[in-house]
Structure formats: C-alpha cells, structure tokens
Amino acid sequence: MTTQILIAGFGGQGILFAGKFLANKGLMEGRQLSWLPSYGPEMRGGTANCSVVLSDEPVGSPIVNNPDVLIAMNLPSLDKYEDAVVPGGTIFVDSTLIERKVGRTDVKVFYVPATKLAQQNELGNLANMVMVGKVIRECAPVAQEGLEDAVRSVVSAKHANMFDINLKAIQIGLELN
C-alpha cells in the first residue's frame, strides 16, 4: 500500500515539520518513504509545501503530483492543489483560514478548524499537528501507536519544551469527530 501526501500552506505554519513527523513515524514502522520539502525564498510568509510518500514497497519518486491526501493550510494552497488530488482521495482544509468549500464531489473532505483549536487550547502555532492528528484518525497513513516516540524523534533537544504541546495537538486532531 502506498499513500502520497501533500501538505501545503504558508512558511511558518509548520508544513515541513508536519511532513517530517509523518516521514519519521513511517520510518519507525519500517515503511519505505520519501520526504521532499519545498519552500519559497521568503520562508516565513512565503509558500511552503511538503511531499511525503509512505509505502510498503520502494518509492520510485519523491515527487507527489497527484496526492491521495492533501492538507491545505491556506486558501492559495487549496486553490493550487485541489484539482491534483486523485479521485477518491481526501482533502483536509483548515476551515479557520479557508472559508470556501471544496468544489469536487469525487473526494472526501474534512473541514478542520485547526488554527482555532490550536489557539483555544493554547498550542501556539501548532495547527499543523492538529491536522496531522486528524489525518492519522481518518486515513491511517501511520499507526496511532508509538506517536510519542515519533514526536520525540522530530522535536530537537533544543526545543524539548515543545514535546508535550506537539503530542497534545496531535491528540486533539485524533479526537475530532
């Protein structure tokens, strides 16, 4: 089984971190994978996206042109990538920042108020990890077991104080109906 995930938004939203988390979790599960970050020269405030491929077989290309799963953290990202999602795929929209609805009827869509939930729960700028939790719940690209170890693998010692808050953000996403 192969799952191609595209995470897109503005620089500073944790797009690359979310992708790195999913890739590390897949690696811990013994999956074949690729993680390909892409961002504009502005970094914070510019565009950023991250392609993650998780597979049971060797990954032929790290490029995700037609994702099975799209996480759109801002309107320009939804506008740019909505049509690229494969029929039968899934789109996750941060409904706090994106007011428009997905126009396609051949994909499953989840409107997640991730930014609002992060703010309400004093998670700072961790809407990305709320979305990751929701993706894990709905699409299961990685298992729910072992999330603590995966968070530990991507939160550096310098930012050890962010371990619990990242775990909490993922948990909020996992519990969303």
C-alpha positions, 0 to 999 in steps of 0.5 A, a space after each residue: 500500500 502506498 499513500 502520497 501526501 501533500 501538505 501545503 500552506 504558508 512558511 511558518 505554519 509548520 508544513 515541513 515539520 508536519 511532513 517530517 513527523 509523518 516521514 519519521 513515524 513511517 520510518 519507525 514502522 519500517 515503511 519505505 518513504 520519501 520526504 521532499 520539502 519545498 519552500 519559497 525564498 521568503 520562508 516565513 510568509 512565503 509558500 511552503 509545501 511538503 511531499 511525503 510518500 509512505 509505502 510498503 514497497 520502494 518509492 520510485 519518486 519523491 515527487 507527489 503530483 497527484 496526492 491521495 491526501 492533501 492538507 491545505 493550510 491556506 486558501 492559495 494552497 487549496 486553490 493550487 492543489 485541489 484539482 491534483 488530488 486523485 479521485 477518491 482521495 481526501 482533502 483536509 482544509 483548515 476551515 479557520 483560514 479557508 472559508 470556501 468549500 471544496 468544489 469536487 464531489 469525487 473526494 472526501 473532505 474534512 473541514 478542520 478548524 485547526 488554527 482555532 483549536 490550536 489557539 483555544 487550547 493554547 498550542 501556539 502555532 501548532 495547527 499543523 499537528 492538529 491536522 496531522 492528528 486528524 489525518 492519522 484518525 481518518 486515513 491511517 497513513 501511520 499507526 496511532 501507536 508509538 506517536 510519542 516516540 515519533 514526536 520525540 524523534 522530530 522535536 530537537 533537544 533544543 526545543 524539548 519544551 515543545 514535546 508535550 504541546 506537539 503530542 497534545 495537538 496531535 491528540 486533539 486532531 485524533 479526537 475530532 469527530 
